[in-house]
Amino acid sequence: MSTSSLTRLTTARRTFVRLGVVPVALLALAACNGDPGSSATPDDGPLPLSSGTPTTAAADSGHPVTVDNCGTSVTFDAPPQRIVTIKSSATELVAALGAADRLVGSAFSDGPPPAELAPALADVPVLSDKVPGQEALLTTEPDLVYGGWESNFSADGVGERATLAGYGIGTYVSPSACKEPGYQPDPLTFDDVFAEIREAGAVLGEPDAAERVVAEQQATLDAVAPLDGGSVVWWSSGTDTPYVGAGIGAPEMILEAAGLTNVFADVHDTWTSVGWEQVVAADPDVLVLVDSTWNTAENKKAALAANPATAALRAVQEQRYVVVPFAASEAGVRNADTVADVVAQVAAFGG
């Protein structure tokens, strides 16, 4: 066995012991330790196996917890202690629940976190600007990988969910990102967002924190005075072909709560690609520009001004732009504040 393979084995063993799981594949791999052709030796001795009996702390937290997550059943015998998050929405929810100190890595950040969460996340290691590879993931010895998208779990990324389960690593996908019929919110509502916060709180052993976050978000929504109409195109990404908010995702949920009309609400999807001629024909009152590290709001403004067709739009000529961080355009702890922010930005146009 090579040194790198043995290092991965040792890493995996620690993870399995922590979860009380020893897959058959690990036992078979462990048998290779006696290979006389290998000069590598483990840096620690044999690790005792868990009996599988929940500890008092686990029982007090409400564990074991089993969730049906995008069609994958996952059981957590105890609150995860070594968490890796992929996408800002997942990272920020873990921090909002008071579990940032359990983050051993994050990846695929869409931009800086909200000011109130920034201190707790300041020292979290960044594994990758995009989805990390499985080697990078395993070095963190996680017991939970929390992804913002189902596509974060792929063979050429951190690994498929079944593969990670074989390593004894729990996985969780933001339920709002589920794509299978019966699991995809249709449409996404704030009840769905709050359900994810509560479910994540149960998985992490932070149910009280989850209720506090939900109560704060509901209070923010209750304080919003919705606007009296106005048409909006929510531009997320793309230049030649804009990718916009459609009728069943977070953009529609936010715009509806803000009292605004989504031009593409009749498209039965979370997001959709459209042509600029469709945007020009709609001549929206407001353009929501999603600000991300890879496609900033300032770049979008420049592109709108440079295109003769879009430059003639009233919203462009009057700079009727609402800027929203990318992480706020996906289901998560920013959504309620974003409703209030959108209302405030539109109200500032003065009619």
C-alpha positions as CSV (number, residue, x, y, z in Angstrom):
1,M,0.0,0.0,0.0
2,S,1.3,3.5,-0.9
3,T,1.9,6.1,1.8
4,S,-0.9,8.2,0.3
5,S,-3.4,5.3,0.4
6,L,-2.4,4.6,4.0
7,T,-2.9,8.2,4.9
8,R,-6.4,8.1,3.4
9,L,-7.1,4.9,5.3
10,T,-6.0,6.4,8.6
11,T,-8.2,9.4,8.0
12,A,-11.2,7.3,7.1
13,R,-10.7,5.1,10.2
14,R,-10.9,8.2,12.4
15,T,-14.1,9.2,10.7
16,F,-15.7,5.8,10.9
17,V,-14.9,5.5,14.6
18,R,-16.4,8.9,15.3
19,L,-19.6,7.8,13.6
20,G,-19.6,4.2,15.0
21,V,-19.6,2.9,11.4
22,V,-17.0,0.5,9.9
23,P,-17.9,-0.4,6.3
24,V,-16.8,-3.7,4.9
25,A,-14.6,-1.9,2.3
26,L,-12.6,-0.4,5.2
27,L,-12.1,-3.7,6.8
28,A,-10.8,-5.1,3.5
29,L,-8.5,-2.2,3.0
30,A,-7.2,-2.5,6.5
31,A,-6.1,-6.0,5.8
32,C,-3.5,-4.5,3.4
33,N,-1.7,-3.1,6.4
34,G,0.4,-6.2,6.6
35,D,1.7,-5.8,3.0
36,P,5.4,-6.5,3.3
37,G,6.0,-4.2,0.3
38,S,4.9,-1.1,2.2
39,S,7.2,0.7,4.5
40,A,4.5,3.1,5.8
41,T,3.1,2.7,9.3
42,P,0.0,4.3,10.9
43,D,0.7,7.3,13.1
44,D,-1.6,5.8,15.7
45,G,-2.6,2.5,17.0
46,P,-5.8,0.5,16.5
47,L,-8.9,2.6,17.3
48,P,-11.6,1.1,19.5
49,L,-15.0,0.7,17.8
50,S,-18.1,2.4,19.1
51,S,-20.8,0.1,20.5
52,G,-23.4,2.2,18.6
53,T,-25.2,3.1,21.9
54,P,-26.1,6.8,21.9
55,T,-24.3,8.8,24.5
56,T,-26.2,10.9,27.0
57,A,-25.2,14.0,25.1
58,A,-26.6,12.5,21.9
59,A,-29.8,11.5,23.6
60,D,-30.2,15.0,25.1
61,S,-29.8,16.6,21.7
62,G,-32.7,14.5,20.3
63,H,-30.4,12.1,18.4
64,P,-30.4,9.8,16.6
65,V,-32.0,11.9,13.8
66,T,-33.1,10.4,10.5
67,V,-33.9,12.7,7.5
68,D,-35.3,11.9,4.1
69,N,-33.1,14.3,2.2
70,C,-33.8,14.7,-1.6
71,G,-34.7,11.0,-1.6
72,T,-31.7,9.9,0.4
73,S,-32.2,8.6,3.9
74,V,-29.5,9.7,6.3
75,T,-29.2,8.9,10.0
76,F,-27.1,11.0,12.4
77,D,-26.5,9.1,15.7
78,A,-25.1,12.2,17.3
79,P,-24.7,15.9,16.4
80,P,-22.0,16.3,13.7
81,Q,-18.8,17.7,15.1
82,R,-16.7,18.1,11.9
83,I,-18.6,19.8,9.2
84,V,-17.7,20.8,5.7
85,T,-20.1,23.2,3.8
86,I,-20.3,23.8,0.1
87,K,-22.0,27.0,-1.0
88,S,-22.5,30.2,1.0
89,S,-26.1,29.4,1.9
90,A,-25.1,26.2,3.7
91,T,-22.1,27.8,5.5
92,E,-24.2,30.8,6.7
93,L,-27.0,28.5,8.0
94,V,-24.5,26.5,10.1
95,A,-23.1,29.7,11.5
96,A,-26.5,31.2,12.2
97,L,-27.3,28.1,14.2
98,G,-24.2,28.7,16.4
99,A,-22.2,25.8,15.0
100,A,-19.5,27.7,13.1
101,D,-16.9,26.3,15.6
102,R,-17.6,22.9,14.2
103,L,-16.8,23.9,10.6
104,V,-13.5,22.2,9.5
105,G,-13.8,23.6,6.0
106,S,-16.0,25.5,3.5
107,A,-16.0,25.8,-0.2
108,F,-17.7,27.5,-3.2
109,S,-18.3,30.8,-1.5
110,D,-20.6,33.2,-3.4
111,G,-19.2,36.3,-1.7
112,P,-18.6,37.6,1.8
113,P,-20.9,36.5,4.6
114,P,-23.3,39.0,6.3
115,A,-21.6,41.2,8.9
116,E,-23.2,39.5,11.8
117,L,-21.9,36.1,10.8
118,A,-18.4,37.2,9.5
119,P,-16.6,37.0,12.9
120,A,-17.7,33.4,13.5
121,L,-16.6,32.4,10.0
122,A,-13.3,34.3,9.9
123,D,-11.1,31.4,10.7
124,V,-12.9,28.6,8.8
125,P,-10.5,27.0,6.3
126,V,-11.4,27.5,2.7
127,L,-11.0,24.2,0.8
128,S,-11.7,25.5,-2.7
129,D,-13.2,28.4,-4.6
130,K,-15.5,25.8,-6.2
131,V,-16.4,22.3,-5.3
132,P,-13.4,20.6,-3.7
133,G,-12.1,17.2,-4.8
134,Q,-12.5,14.1,-2.6
135,E,-8.9,14.1,-1.5
136,A,-9.1,17.6,-0.2
137,L,-12.4,16.7,1.6
138,L,-11.1,13.6,3.3
139,T,-8.1,15.4,4.8
140,T,-10.6,17.4,6.9
141,E,-12.0,14.2,8.4
142,P,-15.6,15.4,8.2
143,D,-18.6,13.6,9.7
144,L,-21.0,15.8,7.7
145,V,-20.8,17.4,4.3
146,Y,-23.6,20.0,3.8
147,G,-24.1,21.0,0.2
148,G,-26.2,23.8,-1.2
149,W,-26.8,21.9,-4.5
150,E,-27.4,18.3,-5.3
151,S,-24.7,18.7,-8.0
152,N,-22.1,19.4,-5.3
153,F,-22.0,15.6,-4.7
154,S,-20.5,14.1,-7.9
155,A,-17.9,11.6,-8.8
156,D,-15.5,14.3,-10.0
157,G,-16.2,16.5,-7.0
158,V,-16.4,15.6,-3.3
159,G,-17.9,12.2,-4.3
160,E,-21.4,10.8,-4.7
161,R,-23.5,10.6,-1.6
162,A,-23.5,6.8,-1.5
163,T,-19.7,6.8,-1.8
164,L,-19.3,9.2,1.1
165,A,-21.8,7.1,3.1
166,G,-19.5,4.2,2.5
167,Y,-16.7,6.2,4.2
168,G,-19.0,6.8,7.2
169,I,-19.6,10.5,6.2
170,G,-23.1,11.9,6.5
171,T,-24.4,14.2,3.7
172,Y,-27.1,16.8,3.6
173,V,-28.4,18.9,0.7
174,S,-30.4,22.0,1.1
175,P,-33.9,20.7,0.6
176,S,-34.8,23.7,-1.5
177,A,-32.3,22.5,-4.1
178,C,-33.8,19.0,-4.4
179,K,-34.8,18.4,-8.1
180,E,-36.7,15.1,-7.9
181,P,-40.5,15.4,-8.1
182,G,-42.0,15.2,-4.7
183,Y,-38.9,16.7,-3.1
184,Q,-38.4,19.9,-5.1
185,P,-40.5,22.8,-3.5
186,D,-43.1,23.8,-6.0
187,P,-43.1,26.7,-5.4
188,L,-40.6,27.5,-2.8
189,T,-42.2,29.3,0.2
190,F,-40.9,30.7,3.4
191,D,-42.5,27.7,5.2
192,D,-40.0,25.6,3.2
193,V,-37.1,27.9,4.2
194,F,-38.1,27.7,7.8
195,A,-38.5,23.9,7.6
196,E,-34.9,23.6,6.4
197,I,-33.7,25.8,9.2
198,R,-35.5,23.6,11.7
199,E,-34.3,20.3,10.1
200,A,-30.7,21.5,10.0
201,G,-31.1,22.5,13.6
202,A,-32.3,19.0,14.5
203,V,-29.4,17.4,12.6
204,L,-26.8,19.7,14.3
205,G,-28.4,19.3,17.7
206,E,-29.4,23.0,17.8
207,P,-33.2,23.0,17.8
208,D,-33.5,26.0,20.1
209,A,-31.2,28.0,17.9
210,A,-33.3,27.1,14.9
211,E,-36.4,28.3,16.5
212,R,-34.8,31.5,17.4
213,V,-33.6,32.0,13.8
214,V,-37.1,31.2,12.4
215,A,-38.7,33.6,14.9
216,E,-36.3,36.4,13.9
217,Q,-37.0,35.9,10.2
218,Q,-40.7,35.8,10.7
219,A,-40.6,39.0,12.6
220,T,-38.6,40.6,9.8
221,L,-41.2,39.5,7.3
222,D,-44.1,40.7,9.5
223,A,-42.5,44.1,9.6
224,V,-42.4,44.5,5.8
225,A,-45.0,46.7,4.1
226,P,-45.2,45.2,0.6
227,L,-45.0,47.5,-2.4
228,D,-47.9,48.1,-4.7
229,G,-46.8,46.3,-7.8
230,G,-44.0,47.0,-10.3
231,S,-42.5,44.6,-12.8
232,V,-39.1,43.0,-12.2
233,V,-36.5,41.0,-14.1
234,W,-34.2,39.2,-11.7
235,W,-30.9,38.7,-13.5
236,S,-28.6,36.2,-11.9
237,S,-25.8,35.4,-14.4
238,G,-24.9,35.1,-18.1
239,T,-24.2,37.9,-20.5
240,D,-25.1,36.9,-24.0
241,T,-28.0,34.8,-22.7
242,P,-29.2,36.1,-19.3
243,Y,-30.1,33.5,-16.6
244,V,-33.1,34.9,-14.6
245,G,-35.3,34.0,-11.7
246,A,-38.4,32.1,-12.8
247,G,-41.6,31.1,-11.1
248,I,-41.0,28.6,-8.4
249,G,-37.6,29.5,-6.7
250,A,-36.2,31.9,-4.2
251,P,-36.4,35.0,-6.5
252,E,-40.1,34.5,-7.0
253,M,-40.7,33.9,-3.3
254,I,-38.8,37.1,-2.4
255,L,-40.4,39.3,-5.1
256,E,-43.9,38.1,-4.2
257,A,-43.3,38.9,-0.5
258,A,-42.0,42.3,-1.5
259,G,-45.1,43.1,-3.5
260,L,-43.4,43.0,-6.9
261,T,-44.2,41.1,-10.1
262,N,-41.7,38.8,-11.6
263,V,-41.8,39.1,-15.4
264,F,-40.9,35.4,-15.8
265,A,-43.1,34.1,-13.1
266,D,-45.0,32.0,-15.7
267,V,-41.9,29.8,-16.3
268,H,-42.3,26.7,-14.2
269,D,-38.8,26.4,-12.9
270,T,-36.5,28.0,-10.3
271,W,-34.3,29.7,-13.0
272,T,-34.5,30.0,-16.8
273,S,-32.4,31.3,-19.7
274,V,-34.1,34.0,-21.8
275,G,-33.2,36.2,-24.7
276,W,-32.4,39.9,-24.3
277,E,-35.3,40.6,-26.7
278,Q,-37.7,39.2,-24.1
279,V,-36.3,41.5,-21.5
280,V,-36.5,44.5,-23.8
281,A,-40.1,43.6,-24.7
282,A,-41.1,43.4,-21.0
283,D,-39.4,46.8,-20.3
284,P,-39.4,46.0,-16.5
285,D,-39.8,48.8,-13.9
286,V,-36.9,47.4,-12.0
287,L,-33.9,45.2,-12.7
288,V,-32.6,43.0,-9.8
289,L,-28.9,42.5,-10.3
290,V,-27.4,39.5,-8.5
291,D,-23.9,40.3,-7.2
292,S,-21.5,37.3,-7.2
293,T,-17.8,36.9,-7.3
294,W,-17.9,35.6,-10.8
295,N,-20.5,38.1,-12.3
296,T,-20.7,41.3,-10.3
297,A,-23.5,43.8,-10.3
298,E,-21.1,46.4,-11.6
299,N,-20.3,44.2,-14.6
300,K,-24.0,43.7,-15.2
301,K,-24.6,47.5,-15.2
302,A,-21.8,48.0,-17.7
303,A,-23.1,45.3,-20.0
304,L,-26.6,46.8,-19.9
305,A,-25.3,50.2,-20.8
306,A,-23.1,48.8,-23.6
307,N,-25.9,46.9,-25.3
308,P,-27.9,49.4,-27.4
309,A,-31.2,47.4,-27.0
310,T,-31.0,47.3,-23.2
311,A,-29.5,50.7,-22.9
312,A,-32.9,52.1,-24.0
313,L,-34.7,50.4,-21.2
314,R,-36.3,52.8,-18.7
315,A,-34.8,50.9,-15.8
316,V,-31.4,51.3,-17.3
317,Q,-31.7,54.9,-18.1
318,E,-33.1,55.7,-14.7
319,Q,-30.7,53.4,-12.9
320,R,-33.5,51.5,-11.3
321,Y,-31.3,48.7,-10.1
322,V,-31.7,46.6,-7.0
323,V,-28.5,44.8,-6.0
324,V,-28.8,41.4,-4.2
325,P,-25.9,39.2,-3.0
326,F,-25.9,35.8,-4.7
327,A,-26.3,33.9,-1.4
328,A,-29.5,35.8,-0.8
329,S,-31.0,34.5,-4.1
330,E,-31.0,31.0,-2.8
331,A,-33.0,29.6,0.1
332,G,-31.4,30.4,3.4
333,V,-31.0,32.7,6.3
334,R,-30.7,35.8,4.2
335,N,-34.1,35.6,2.5
336,A,-36.3,37.5,5.0
337,D,-33.8,40.4,5.2
338,T,-33.6,40.4,1.4
339,V,-37.3,41.0,1.2
340,A,-37.0,44.0,3.4
341,D,-33.9,45.2,1.5
342,V,-35.6,44.9,-1.9
343,V,-38.6,46.9,-0.6
344,A,-36.2,49.6,0.8
345,Q,-34.2,49.8,-2.5
346,V,-37.3,50.1,-4.7
347,A,-38.9,52.6,-2.3
348,A,-35.8,54.8,-2.6
349,F,-36.5,55.3,-6.4
350,G,-39.4,57.5,-5.3
351,G,-42.0,56.3,-7.7
